[in-house]
Every structure is written in C-alpha cells, then in structure tokens.
Amino acid sequence: MKKIKKYALAGVNIAEGDAASKLAGKFAAATFAGRRGRIGKPVKLANGFAGVLDFGNPRSKSGAGFYLVMGDDGVGTKMEVAERMRRFDTLGSDLLAMVADDAICLGAEVVAMTNTLDTPKVSKKIVGELLKGLAKSCEKEKIAIAGGEIAEVGKAVNGMVWNATAIGVVEKKKIILGNKIRAGDTVIALKEDGLRSNGFSLARKILHDKFGANYHRHFFGAKRWGEWLLTPSRIYHGGILELIGRFSEQRKVEVRGIAHITGGGIGGNLPRILPKNLGARLTNLWKPPAFVRELIRIGKIPAEEAREVWNLGNGMLLIIASKDIDRTLKILRKRKIPARIAGEITRSGRIEIE
C-alpha cells in the first residue's frame, strides 16, 4: 500500500502496522503444529477476514463437519469521540459490526462473542450504556454475549479501549473462500451511513485542525460533528445469513465472495477474496455520506487517500452470479439493507473505481 501522507500526520504509520501484522501472523502460524492430529486444527488461509479451526465431523447433519471461526477487533478511537460527547449507547453496534461482519465474510454464523473494556476508571453508568447497546445489537443478530472483562488500569491508557472476539460456525461445504468467483460475476455494494470504526485518527485531526479542541460541538448542517462521527455502523451479518443460510440451513443465493470494507478501503479489502489474475470494475458504488464528503473537502484529502482510509459509503461488497441479482436485492431490501449493483468481476487483475 502506498504511503498515506495525511494519515501519517494523524499519527498512523501504515507501513509499520502492515509489518507488525505480518510479524504477528508469522508467530501465530508457528503455533499451528501443536494442534496437528487434535480437534480444532487451524486452517491456513492466505487473506481471510478471521481465523478458522477444523472441528471435524462431530454429529454434523451434513456429514461434512464444520469449522469454528474466530476474529478480534475493536471500536478504536471512535471511543474518543464518544467520551467527548458523553454518549456511549451507539458503540455496541460498532463493536459487533467489526467482528461479526468479519466472520460472515467466510460464511460463518456468529453464535457468541466476548468483550474487554480497559478504562482508566470504572463508571457503572458508562459501562451500562456500552453493554446495553451491545446487548441490543446482539439480540437482534441472535448472538450471545458469552463473557467479558472490565479492567480498571489507571494511567496505563489515556481513554477507554473496547475490543471483542466473535465466535462463529460454518459447515465445511458452505465456507466462502472466494475460489468460486469468476470473471463476469456481479458485485453488490451494501450501503454504510458512516465511517464504521475506521480512519478516526484522520477524521479527528481534520476537525481539530479546522475547529480546535471542541470540534465535536461545531455543526455541519443539522447535527454537531460529534453526532455525525458517532453514526452507528450497519451490521450486515444477519442480512447476509438470509442469503446463505444459518448453520444447517439451505442457501437461497450462492454468494461467491464477501469483502468487509474497513481499514484499507475497497482497494485493500476486495483483492483479499479475489482469485489470482481477477479484478473488478466498479462504476456504481454508493456515494460517500455528505459529512464524509465535507471531511474530505476541509481536510483537502486526495481521492486516492480517502479511498484507502474510509469505506466511502460502501460497508460490504458481495460477489454473486448475475442470475442471482434480483433475488439477492429483494432479500437484502426485506432486511432493510440498502443494496445496489456496483460493478462486475474482470480479468484485469486490478481494482478499477469510477
């Protein structure tokens, strides 16, 4: 990935982060041998959105066994905005979206999650707002909160840090790896109304440089900037399960690939699921929300950089056969997930965005 100048000025070193992730992956892979021949054998994936463990065939209805899918993420520095606004009820949607929508990229139904809150000082009121919002989102998605931890860590952190782990299951025959994607397949874009939980260091710097320390109180249109930034993430997990079926359910649509558009944008996430030598031509993506366009304008962010930092209104991309377009759009709209045909898979080997 090219160096992102504005993002670097906001304190985020993309190159160092990529190098750290690569190193972490190397050490993680070194532990796989310890599970060889045992239940829960790790499955090596080139660019998966979550980790996969093979649980064999313990009483599987399909006879093919199942995989356990696990992934971690957090709300990041969106929490800093919530602390400024003294509003914490929307962050549960963000936390669940970050982990559940990674797991669904592999076709996994998330069955449970755990969460960890590190905070300088515990506040019953704040914890109540955070967990009430999370529980509401989990109930809607039929996901259990199986455990968690609240750690009062004093000056070890400057503000609250909230992370989660999701646990999902998928039958082996239904796992989605992108290997069935073909040139000519259709790309469906699912709309996002905000930034999800990505690129907030840059967003906060833009607003701080423009308005000062109290940037969150300034208005853009009818709402304060703090309110715009706290726009809750859409959760696509349940809607996509309507297409691919929950565990042991039949598929209504053969979804061939799913890309969660988080940090790195479309250019950094869509290629992770595409077979070698395939690309995509995207000519009808959702437009960025008005407040995101304003961020880009006042921050003088180049278009290429904006696409690498934010989702720009496209939170998830699905790859399906053209014959399934009508059925896919109908099911998603029934679940109140705005969806549109965004483009097609090509043999170009690159991502082309118009």
TAZI-V435660 format. One record per backbone hydrogen bond with DSSP energy under -1.0 kcal/mol. NH is the residue of the N-H (numbers start at 1). CO is the residue of the C=O. If there is no record, write none. Layout:
NH_CO ; NH_CO
This chain:
8_4 ; 9_5 ; 10_6 ; 11_8 ; 12_7 ; 17_13 ; 18_14 ; 19_15 ; 20_16 ; 21_17 ; 22_18 ; 23_19 ; 24_20 ; 25_21 ; 26_22 ; 27_23 ; 28_24 ; 29_25 ; 30_26 ; 31_28 ; 32_29 ; 34_31 ; 35_32 ; 36_33 ; 38_35 ; 40_54 ; 41_54 ; 43_52 ; 51_70 ; 53_68 ; 54_41 ; 55_66 ; 59_57 ; 66_56 ; 67_170 ; 68_53 ; 69_168 ; 70_51 ; 71_166 ; 73_164 ; 75_162 ; 78_75 ; 79_76 ; 82_78 ; 83_79 ; 84_80 ; 85_81 ; 86_82 ; 87_82 ; 95_91 ; 96_92 ; 97_93 ; 98_94 ; 99_95 ; 100_96 ; 101_97 ; 103_99 ; 104_100 ; 106_103 ; 107_104 ; 108_103 ; 109_169 ; 111_167 ; 112_167 ; 113_144 ; 114_165 ; 115_147 ; 116_163 ; 117_149 ; 118_161 ; 119_151 ; 127_123 ; 128_124 ; 129_125 ; 130_126 ; 131_127 ; 132_128 ; 133_129 ; 134_130 ; 135_131 ; 136_132 ; 137_133 ; 138_134 ; 139_135 ; 140_136 ; 141_137 ; 143_138 ; 144_111 ; 146_113 ; 146_144 ; 149_115 ; 151_117 ; 153_119 ; 156_153 ; 161_118 ; 163_116 ; 164_73 ; 165_114 ; 166_71 ; 167_112 ; 168_69 ; 169_109 ; 170_67 ; 172_65 ; 174_171 ; 176_106 ; 181_178 ; 184_345 ; 185_182 ; 186_320 ; 187_343 ; 188_318 ; 189_340 ; 190_316 ; 191_338 ; 192_313 ; 198_195 ; 203_199 ; 204_200 ; 205_201 ; 206_202 ; 207_203 ; 208_204 ; 209_205 ; 210_206 ; 211_207 ; 212_208 ; 215_212 ; 217_214 ; 218_215 ; 220_223 ; 223_220 ; 225_218 ; 226_216 ; 228_224 ; 229_225 ; 230_226 ; 231_228 ; 240_236 ; 241_237 ; 242_238 ; 244_240 ; 245_241 ; 249_246 ; 252_243 ; 253_243 ; 255_253 ; 256_319 ; 257_319 ; 259_317 ; 261_315 ; 262_260 ; 264_308 ; 265_262 ; 268_264 ; 269_265 ; 270_266 ; 273_270 ; 278_275 ; 279_346 ; 280_350 ; 281_344 ; 282_352 ; 283_342 ; 284_342 ; 293_289 ; 294_290 ; 295_291 ; 296_292 ; 297_293 ; 298_294 ; 299_295 ; 301_296 ; 306_302 ; 307_303 ; 308_304 ; 309_305 ; 310_306 ; 314_311 ; 315_190 ; 316_190 ; 317_259 ; 318_188 ; 319_257 ; 320_186 ; 324_321 ; 325_322 ; 328_324 ; 329_325 ; 330_326 ; 331_327 ; 332_328 ; 333_329 ; 334_330 ; 335_331 ; 336_333 ; 337_332 ; 340_189 ; 342_187 ; 343_187 ; 344_281 ; 345_185 ; 346_279 ; 352_280 ; 354_282
